[in-house]
Amino acid sequence: MYKLEFKQVEHANSVYPYLLVYLLEENQSMEDIELFPFLRIFVEADNKLYFEIYPATQPVYLTEAHWEGILLKAREFLKALLANDNRNHNR
């Protein structure tokens, strides 16, 4: 069985931070091995979610639960970004 891991990344060339998504075996952790993300979740200036799927050397198999987890996390991420952006603009 595989699990999803999310890592938030700040980047100088991005309007907002973005999320990298990794697929790990149940017994792996982010610190154990060098991992490559298969997906980037980001928000553009139009305040919409975007998903960039990275090419992989091996197929990436996701269950329905994985997809639901990705979408749930992405929506939470968007909500937090926009709430923080609104707080910063209201100062």
Secondary structure as UniProt FT lines:
FT   STRAND          2..9
FT   TURN            12..13
FT   STRAND          18..25
FT   TURN            26..27
FT   TURN            30..32
FT   STRAND          39..43
FT   TURN            45..46
FT   STRAND          49..53
FT   HELIX           64..89
//
